[in-house]
Amino acid sequence: MPVIPLAVWGGHRILIKNRKIALRERFGVPIVIVVGEPIMVGPTDDAVAATAQLKATIKTLLETAQEAYPVEGTGPWWQPRHLDGTAPTPEEAAAADAERDLLREQAARERP
């Protein structure tokens, strides 16, 4: 069965942690989609090896999409830090999620 790897870059500018996006900012955001060659995976194939191959392929496709992105990304809030942006790291996003969940739980307990 073929698995079609692809990477999308730009869609994250529409929805990102700890940032409210105005409606007008959601229009005209460029999106780059890079589709890779099918990877054949059969029922007897090693799932761990197939997953590793897929992950490596998607990483390469994502780097290609980032390089092809038509907007210079040094410094903006939507660009990851490893590409010189200021978007939250995965750890910071997880901490923000945990804090939000805690506040929601506290608010729910305080309701009558």
C-alpha positions in Angstrom: 0.0 0.0 0.0 1.5 3.4 -0.9 1.9 6.1 1.6 2.2 9.6 0.1 4.5 11.8 2.2 3.9 15.6 2.1 4.8 18.7 4.0 2.8 21.9 4.4 4.4 25.2 5.3 2.6 28.5 5.9 -0.7 27.2 7.4 0.8 27.7 10.9 0.6 31.4 10.3 -3.2 31.2 10.6 -3.3 29.5 14.0 -0.4 29.6 16.5 -0.1 29.2 20.2 -0.5 32.4 22.4 -1.3 34.6 19.5 -4.7 35.9 18.3 -4.8 36.3 14.6 -7.1 39.0 13.2 -9.5 37.9 10.5 -7.8 40.2 7.9 -4.5 38.5 8.7 -5.9 35.1 7.7 -6.4 36.1 4.0 -3.6 36.0 1.5 -1.2 33.9 3.6 0.9 31.9 1.2 0.9 28.1 1.7 3.6 25.8 0.3 2.8 22.1 -0.2 5.5 19.7 -1.2 4.5 16.1 -2.2 7.0 13.3 -2.1 7.3 10.1 -4.0 5.0 7.3 -2.7 6.6 5.0 -0.1 5.4 1.4 -0.5 4.5 -0.2 2.8 3.3 -3.8 3.0 1.7 -5.8 5.7 4.9 -7.7 6.4 7.2 -4.6 6.4 8.8 -3.5 9.6 6.6 -0.7 10.9 9.4 1.0 12.9 11.6 1.1 9.8 8.8 2.3 7.6 8.0 5.0 10.1 11.6 6.1 10.3 11.8 6.3 6.5 8.5 8.3 6.4 9.8 10.7 9.1 13.1 11.3 7.3 11.3 11.9 4.0 8.8 14.4 5.6 11.7 16.2 7.3 13.4 16.7 3.9 10.1 17.8 2.3 9.5 20.3 5.1 13.0 21.8 4.6 12.2 22.1 0.9 8.9 23.9 1.7 10.6 26.2 4.1 13.3 27.2 1.6 10.6 27.7 -1.1 8.4 29.9 1.1 7.9 33.3 -0.6 8.0 35.4 2.6 11.3 36.2 4.4 11.0 34.8 7.9 13.8 36.2 10.1 12.2 37.5 13.3 8.5 37.0 12.8 6.3 35.5 15.4 5.3 32.6 13.1 8.8 31.5 12.3 10.4 28.8 14.5 13.4 29.8 16.5 15.7 27.4 14.7 14.9 29.5 11.6 15.5 32.8 13.4 11.9 33.5 14.3 10.2 34.0 17.7 7.5 31.3 17.6 7.1 29.3 20.9 9.2 26.2 21.1 7.4 22.8 21.5 8.2 22.9 25.2 6.8 26.4 25.6 3.7 25.5 23.7 3.2 22.4 26.0 3.7 24.6 29.1 1.1 27.1 27.8 -1.3 24.2 27.1 -0.8 22.9 30.6 -1.4 26.3 32.2 -4.5 26.8 30.1 -5.9 23.4 31.1 -5.2 24.1 34.8 -7.0 27.4 34.6 -10.0 25.7 32.9 -10.1 23.1 35.6 -10.0 25.7 38.3 -12.8 27.7 36.7 -14.9 24.6 36.3 -14.5 23.7 40.0 -15.5 27.2 41.0 -18.8 27.1 39.0 -21.9 26.3 41.0 
